[in-house]
Every structure is written in structure tokens, then in C-alpha cells.
């Protein structure tokens, strides 16, 4: 089977000390939301209107932005919620994974997705908290984590030919048990592999 890798970069605090420039040029990078303020990914993904407006007004290349193509894409997929008329809002991380898979990447290495961590602070942390478009109205809550994990598990099972690798600190990650294609590694393992690949 052909293997094509992409990095998906969320903004959880656990990636704070990881140098993103160390993966620049290795594989395409799909970054979420305000990442572009400190690092320019190959593709920039957003689903919230405020963030999309900010990005559109910036100098980030519009041809490398990935925004919802329809109203439906702003929400979790309807077939995940049979019998319901209203669905939770989508999130940029999952939408970035979707768009990467559509571009035929089948190994997704995901950094900064802290909702999988069994720690109330880190699971809702964000490196851009308190800045523009990161106020209390958009902040994730601990009670949101179970729904995010269910969404990830459903999404991974729908994309069973894709390998999802989440890079997390050793804080007892909560890996969805219903999907066999989700794995976790610590940052030190990713750093070692990058070092080997670049030698």
C-alpha cells in the first residue's frame, strides 16, 4: 500500500516546546486557525467565521486556505448523528484531517490535539487563548472532550485505511478503543524519527 504522510497541527499547549521548523519540508503541514501567526503551514484550516475573516484579511496565501465549502461542513457530519436535526459545530482539527485525506494522505501525524489527554487543564488548553478570536465563546470545555473523542473514533472508523498518529506527552492519553487505526507516540519519539530521516 502506498504511504503518504501529512502533519496536522492543532494548537494545544503540549506542542509548545516542539520546533515546528524541524518538520518543515518533510511532509505537507495542515495547520489550524491562528497557527499562521507564528508559523506558516502549507495549508491553513479554519471553520469559525471570526478566524476565517482574520485569515482572509491577512497576507496568508488564499489559495492555501481550506475553509468549509458548504454550510454542512461547518458542522459534524449528519450521518454521525442519525435522527437529529441539529449537529455540533465542526472543529478545525477534524476538518483538517478530512481535507488531508481528500488530498490522498493516509498517514496523519497530529500534534497539539490535547483533548485526548487525561488532564483537565491540558485537555482544554490553547496556545492562543485570550487573543483575538480565542475568547471564552470559542474556548473548549472539559465536558466537550467526550464528544470530540466520539467524533474522532467515528471518523477513524469511516477512514479505516488511514493511520492516525497523535503525538502527546505522557499524560495518560485517552485513545478511542473502537478504532484500531489510532495510535499515540510521545514527542521524543517523533524527534528521534525526524533526526534519523534528516541524517
N, C-alpha and C positions, 0 to 999 in steps of 0.2 A: 504494500500500500504506500502511496506517495505521502510524504510528510512535509507539510508546510506550516511553519511556526509563525505566530504573531504574539506580540506582547500587548496586554490590555492593562492600562494604568488607571487605577482608581486613586482616590486622594485620602485614604485613611492614614492615620498618624504613624502606623508601623513601618511605612516605607520612607519615613523622614530621613533616615541616615543612609539610604541606598542612593548611590550616584547613578541617576538615570543616563548620564552620558556614557556609562560603561556598556549599555546595551544599544546605544545609538548606532545604526548601520548594520547590526547583526540580523535583525528581522524587523518587519514593519511594526510600528508602535501606534496603537489606537489609544488616545488619551481622553480623559473625561473632563468636561467642564473647564474650570479655571486653571487646569494644568498648564495651558499655553502661557500663563503669566510668568512662569518660572522655567518652563521647558517646552520646546516646540516639537510635538509629536508629528508623525507622518499624517495621521488622521485625527481630527478633533471632534468629539461626540458630545452632544447635549440634547436634552429633551424638555427642559424647563424654559419657558418663554423668556424670563429675565436673563438667563445665561445665554440663550441663543441671540438675544438682542445685543448683549455685551460683545459676544464673539463677532457678530456681524459688523459691529462698529469698530472693531479692532483692525490691525493690519494682518491678522492671520489669513492665509490664502483661502478665499471662499470655496475654491474647487477642492479643498481638502477638508471641508467640514461635512459632517454627517449628522443631519437633523432629521426628525420624523418626516416621512414622505406623505403621511396622511394623518388625520385626526386619530385613527385607530392605533397608530404606532406610539401615540403619547401615553397609552395605557397598556397594562399587561394583556396578553392575548386572550381573546374571548373564549377560545376552546380550553383554556386553563380554568375557566370559571363557568362551567355549564349551568344553565338555569338562572344565571344572574343577569341583571340589566346594567349594573354598574361594576366597573373593574378598578382596582387600584392603579394609581399612576405608575407608569413605567419608570425605570431608573436608568441613568446613563451607562452604568457598568454593564447591565444586561443587554442594553441596546447596542453597546459597542461590541459585545460578543456576537450578537446577531449579525451585525454588519460585517464583522470579520469573517464569520462563517460563510456569508453570502459571497465574499471575495475568495472563497475556497481555502481558507486557512483551517487546518484541522488539528492543530496543537496550539492551545491558547494558554500562555503563561501570564497569570493575573497577579498584579501587585496592588497593594493598598485596598483590598476588599476585606475590611476588618469586621464586617457583620458576622463573619464566621468564627470570630474569636470569642471564647468564653470569658469575657471580661466586660463589664458594663460600660466602663469608660472607653476602652479602645474600640468596642464594637460599634460605637456611635461617633467616633472621633473623625475630624476632618481637618486637614492641614490649612484650609482656607476659612475655617469657622470665624464668624464675626466680620468678614469682609463683604464687599458688595455681592449681592445675590446668594449670600450664605448666612442669612439671618435665621431667627427661630422658626419662621414659617416654612423653611425648607430643610431644617435640621432633622436628621433621622433620630428615631427614638428607640429605646431598648425593645419596646413592645412591637416595633416594626420588624425586628430581626427574624422572628419565626416565619413571617410571610415572605421575607426575602429568601430565606433558605428554601422554603417550599417552591418558590419560583425558580430558583437555581436548579433544584432537583428535577422539577418538571422539564425545564429547558434542556438539561443534560440528557435526560431520558429521551427527549424528542430528537436529540442530536447525538445518538449513540456512537457514531463513527468519529466523533470529535473527542479529544483528550483535553480535559480542563485541569490545569495545574495551578494551584493557589499557593503563592509564596507568603508565608505567615511566620511570625515569631512563635516561639514555643510557649504559647498561652492556651494550650488545650483546645485546638480548633474543633468546631462542631461540623464535621463533614456529613453531608446528607447521605444516609445509608441506602436510600432507594436508587441511587445512580452509581454504577460501577466504573464510570469513566471520570470521576472527580478524585483528584489526589492533592496532597499538600506537601510542600517542602519548606525548610527554613531558608532564610536569606543567605546563610553561609553556604548552603549547597548551591544555590544559584550563582553566587560569587565564584565558587570554585569551578563550576562548569564554564562560566564566562572566561575565566582565566585560562582554562585549558583550550577553549575554542580560539582564543586570540593569540596563543603562543605560536 
